[in-house]
Amino acid sequence: MATQHTRVLGRILVAPSVILLFAWMIVPLALTIYFSTLRYNLLNPGVEQFVGAENYIYFLSDPAFIGSLLNTLVLVGSVLAITVVLGVLIALLLDQMFVGRSIVRLMVIAPFFVMPTVSALVWKNLLMHPVSGVFAWIATSLGFRAIDWFAQVPMLAIILIVAWQWLPFSTLVLLTALQSLDSEEKEAADMDGTRPIPFFFHIVLPHLARAVTVVILIQTIFLLTVFAEIFVTTGGGPGIKTTNLAFLIYAQALLQYDVGGASAGGIVAVVLANIVAFFLVRLVGKNLEA
Amino acid sequence: MARRVSPARIALTTVVAWVVGFVIFFPILWTVLTSFKTELEAFSIPPKFLFFHWTLENYRLVQERSDYFAHAWNSVVLSFGSVLLAMLIAVPAAWAMAFAPTERTRGTLLWMLSTKMMPSVGVLVPIYLIYRDLGLLDSHIGLIALLCLANLPIVIWMLFTYFKEIPKGILEASRMDGIGTGREIVFVLAPMALPGIASTLLLNVVLAWNEAFWTLNLTTSKAAPLTAFIASYSSPEGLFWAKLSAAATLAIAPILVLGWLTQRQLVRGLTFGAVK
């Protein structure tokens, strides 16, 4: 029932946000595209020249690109698998009745609020240190050899750190979805004498499907660009074993000063993220109509 | 009627849940404990859990060595500054879209959301060069503007989902009663909008506080917040675990408290209202 007057007012109120976000999106993106067609090194300024698709060919055919793309996929995929599976289990647990629920809930969500640089350093030094870390102590107490995490299995180490940070998010989203499951449905199943396991697979899991999709899409957006955890622990190494796409582009730009190459990499990252974003935006959009 | 659950089952669930909670919380607990140890005890094998010589020395040394308070102040300025600025821009927009939606509102909202999907690393190069040329590197104002824009879509979305739930009938009712616009805002709208505004503010302060891509890449010292303060402990100049732990505890304590206060809003805010 918007009148002409409120329409105009509405447009004026929305305009600043739209203009700012539009500028924020389009200006850097246009510049990135422009730089990606230049031979442009910060160590050698003033001799920029147009080279067409050369940076893309160079970036895409660099063995480090394929390696870092695979690393990115392994990192994203593993963290998603761990957080979704454990998230469902822990959400089911927290949905039960027990003593001290709110305290346990606080403990479970705490890692989400720890800044990435802190969790990376704490895990690397206090927990995963091959001699004096807690994990090494547990392993040797049980009669195993301690693992030198960042030398032997660097990617696994990063995966564990990142999964720890995101587990609270998936747990909390799934718990929220679980609590919206109709209690009548639960009671009906109870009276019918449905066993817990069929009940889980036929009623609970389908109910969670939507929340799981949301978790996967949102986490993917963030996980594609994991940076700080790698920055403070391995620096992408050893070799390029823990270099993901975000870190590769960072290294190209601010360590090798190759603006052209880094920009081409940036565009590749934008394209990849957009593929995920397409599905997320559609999912959220559907909800908007409901 | 709640289902009857046997005491034995509650006891079992309690034990399992507390063990799981403890395991997940352990890295944080361990950091806090280690921060009160001497460097020697921080390394001891087997680890000392509670029976060690408690000391506050590390906290004093951390402040001395890397000036915690200067970095913490930067974190406060950057996170609150950027979120308050974003609120200023977002409240009118979200309000208009929630109360006077047009056929374009849905498209606008989804487009705003899609700007959040752009990976920061894709625009690192131009932003870095623009900031270098404008002298904005390592400045409060540059980082506030950047974090404001990065969080603006989430701020607008959260506010929109809250505002949409304010019943519109109440406005019409108060108008029929003939109260003026000013009093309408103060007595009718503000009380209903404030909880949503407060939750949005807090959750986004948490996000801005922990933001570690732009703050690491665009600050060096003057405007460096706690994310960068902690990263400076990653260089292996000897192993100072107790000091590292003290620094880590100081960096996360304020935001952990704030985070726990906002946990109810977390899901709704970060799923853009898709899960409530």
Chai-1 contact restraints between the chains, C-beta under 6 A:
chainA,res_idxA,chainB,res_idxB,connection_type,confidence,min_distance_angstrom,max_distance_angstrom,comment,restraint_id
A,A2,B,A100,contact,1.0,0.0,6.0,A-B,restraint_1
A,T6,B,A100,contact,1.0,0.0,6.0,A-B,restraint_2
A,G10,B,A96,contact,1.0,0.0,6.0,A-B,restraint_3
A,G10,B,A100,contact,1.0,0.0,6.0,A-B,restraint_4
A,L13,B,P92,contact,1.0,0.0,6.0,A-B,restraint_5
A,L13,B,A93,contact,1.0,0.0,6.0,A-B,restraint_6
A,L13,B,A96,contact,1.0,0.0,6.0,A-B,restraint_7
A,V14,B,A93,contact,1.0,0.0,6.0,A-B,restraint_8
A,V14,B,A96,contact,1.0,0.0,6.0,A-B,restraint_9
A,P16,B,I89,contact,1.0,0.0,6.0,A-B,restraint_10
A,S17,B,I89,contact,1.0,0.0,6.0,A-B,restraint_11
A,S17,B,A93,contact,1.0,0.0,6.0,A-B,restraint_12
A,L21,B,M112,contact,1.0,0.0,6.0,A-B,restraint_13
A,L21,B,T115,contact,1.0,0.0,6.0,A-B,restraint_14
A,W24,B,L149,contact,1.0,0.0,6.0,A-B,restraint_15
A,M25,B,T115,contact,1.0,0.0,6.0,A-B,restraint_16
A,P28,B,V123,contact,1.0,0.0,6.0,A-B,restraint_17
A,P28,B,P126,contact,1.0,0.0,6.0,A-B,restraint_18
A,P28,B,I127,contact,1.0,0.0,6.0,A-B,restraint_19
A,L31,B,P126,contact,1.0,0.0,6.0,A-B,restraint_20
A,T32,B,V123,contact,1.0,0.0,6.0,A-B,restraint_21
A,T32,B,P126,contact,1.0,0.0,6.0,A-B,restraint_22
A,F35,B,V125,contact,1.0,0.0,6.0,A-B,restraint_23
A,L93,B,A17,contact,1.0,0.0,6.0,A-B,restraint_24
A,Q96,B,T13,contact,1.0,0.0,6.0,A-B,restraint_25
A,M97,B,V5,contact,1.0,0.0,6.0,A-B,restraint_26
A,M97,B,I10,contact,1.0,0.0,6.0,A-B,restraint_27
A,F98,B,I10,contact,1.0,0.0,6.0,A-B,restraint_28
A,F98,B,T13,contact,1.0,0.0,6.0,A-B,restraint_29
A,F98,B,T14,contact,1.0,0.0,6.0,A-B,restraint_30
A,F98,B,A17,contact,1.0,0.0,6.0,A-B,restraint_31
A,V99,B,T14,contact,1.0,0.0,6.0,A-B,restraint_32
A,V104,B,A17,contact,1.0,0.0,6.0,A-B,restraint_33
A,V104,B,G21,contact,1.0,0.0,6.0,A-B,restraint_34
A,L106,B,W260,contact,1.0,0.0,6.0,A-B,restraint_35
A,M107,B,G21,contact,1.0,0.0,6.0,A-B,restraint_36
A,M107,B,F25,contact,1.0,0.0,6.0,A-B,restraint_37
A,V108,B,G21,contact,1.0,0.0,6.0,A-B,restraint_38
A,V108,B,I24,contact,1.0,0.0,6.0,A-B,restraint_39
A,I109,B,Q263,contact,1.0,0.0,6.0,A-B,restraint_40
A,A110,B,F25,contact,1.0,0.0,6.0,A-B,restraint_41
A,A110,B,I28,contact,1.0,0.0,6.0,A-B,restraint_42
A,F113,B,I255,contact,1.0,0.0,6.0,A-B,restraint_43
A,F113,B,L256,contact,1.0,0.0,6.0,A-B,restraint_44
A,F113,B,G259,contact,1.0,0.0,6.0,A-B,restraint_45
A,V114,B,I252,contact,1.0,0.0,6.0,A-B,restraint_46
A,M115,B,N210,contact,1.0,0.0,6.0,A-B,restraint_47
A,M115,B,T227,contact,1.0,0.0,6.0,A-B,restraint_48
A,P116,B,A212,contact,1.0,0.0,6.0,A-B,restraint_49
A,T117,B,A212,contact,1.0,0.0,6.0,A-B,restraint_50
A,T117,B,T227,contact,1.0,0.0,6.0,A-B,restraint_51
A,T117,B,I230,contact,1.0,0.0,6.0,A-B,restraint_52
A,T117,B,A231,contact,1.0,0.0,6.0,A-B,restraint_53
A,V118,B,I230,contact,1.0,0.0,6.0,A-B,restraint_54
A,V118,B,A248,contact,1.0,0.0,6.0,A-B,restraint_55
A,V118,B,A251,contact,1.0,0.0,6.0,A-B,restraint_56
A,V118,B,I252,contact,1.0,0.0,6.0,A-B,restraint_57
A,L121,B,S234,contact,1.0,0.0,6.0,A-B,restraint_58
A,V122,B,P27,contact,1.0,0.0,6.0,A-B,restraint_59
A,V122,B,T31,contact,1.0,0.0,6.0,A-B,restraint_60
A,V122,B,A248,contact,1.0,0.0,6.0,A-B,restraint_61
A,N125,B,W241,contact,1.0,0.0,6.0,A-B,restraint_62
A,L126,B,W30,contact,1.0,0.0,6.0,A-B,restraint_63
A,S132,B,F43,contact,1.0,0.0,6.0,A-B,restraint_64
A,W137,B,I45,contact,1.0,0.0,6.0,A-B,restraint_65
A,W137,B,P46,contact,1.0,0.0,6.0,A-B,restraint_66
A,W137,B,P47,contact,1.0,0.0,6.0,A-B,restraint_67
A,L172,B,V267,contact,1.0,0.0,6.0,A-B,restraint_68
A,V173,B,V267,contact,1.0,0.0,6.0,A-B,restraint_69
A,V173,B,V275,contact,1.0,0.0,6.0,A-B,restraint_70
A,T176,B,V267,contact,1.0,0.0,6.0,A-B,restraint_71
A,T176,B,V275,contact,1.0,0.0,6.0,A-B,restraint_72
A,A177,B,V275,contact,1.0,0.0,6.0,A-B,restraint_73
A,A211,B,V275,contact,1.0,0.0,6.0,A-B,restraint_74
A,V214,B,T271,contact,1.0,0.0,6.0,A-B,restraint_75
A,V214,B,A274,contact,1.0,0.0,6.0,A-B,restraint_76
A,V214,B,V275,contact,1.0,0.0,6.0,A-B,restraint_77
A,I221,B,M117,contact,1.0,0.0,6.0,A-B,restraint_78
A,T225,B,P119,contact,1.0,0.0,6.0,A-B,restraint_79
A,T225,B,V121,contact,1.0,0.0,6.0,A-B,restraint_80
A,F227,B,F213,contact,1.0,0.0,6.0,A-B,restraint_81
A,A228,B,A212,contact,1.0,0.0,6.0,A-B,restraint_82
A,V232,B,A231,contact,1.0,0.0,6.0,A-B,restraint_83
A,V232,B,S234,contact,1.0,0.0,6.0,A-B,restraint_84
A,A246,B,V121,contact,1.0,0.0,6.0,A-B,restraint_85
A,I249,B,V121,contact,1.0,0.0,6.0,A-B,restraint_86
A,A253,B,L124,contact,1.0,0.0,6.0,A-B,restraint_87
A,A253,B,V125,contact,1.0,0.0,6.0,A-B,restraint_88
A,V259,B,V125,contact,1.0,0.0,6.0,A-B,restraint_89
A,A262,B,V125,contact,1.0,0.0,6.0,A-B,restraint_90
A,S263,B,V125,contact,1.0,0.0,6.0,A-B,restraint_91
A,G266,B,G122,contact,1.0,0.0,6.0,A-B,restraint_92
A,A269,B,P119,contact,1.0,0.0,6.0,A-B,restraint_93
A,A269,B,V121,contact,1.0,0.0,6.0,A-B,restraint_94
A,A269,B,G122,contact,1.0,0.0,6.0,A-B,restraint_95
A,V270,B,G122,contact,1.0,0.0,6.0,A-B,restraint_96
A,A273,B,M117,contact,1.0,0.0,6.0,A-B,restraint_97
A,A273,B,P119,contact,1.0,0.0,6.0,A-B,restraint_98
A,A277,B,S114,contact,1.0,0.0,6.0,A-B,restraint_99
A,A277,B,M117,contact,1.0,0.0,6.0,A-B,restraint_100
A,V281,B,L110,contact,1.0,0.0,6.0,A-B,restraint_101
A,V281,B,L113,contact,1.0,0.0,6.0,A-B,restraint_102
A,V281,B,S114,contact,1.0,0.0,6.0,A-B,restraint_103
A,V284,B,F272,contact,1.0,0.0,6.0,A-B,restraint_104
A,V284,B,A274,contact,1.0,0.0,6.0,A-B,restraint_105
A,G285,B,L110,contact,1.0,0.0,6.0,A-B,restraint_106
A,N287,B,A274,contact,1.0,0.0,6.0,A-B,restraint_107
A,L288,B,R106,contact,1.0,0.0,6.0,A-B,restraint_108
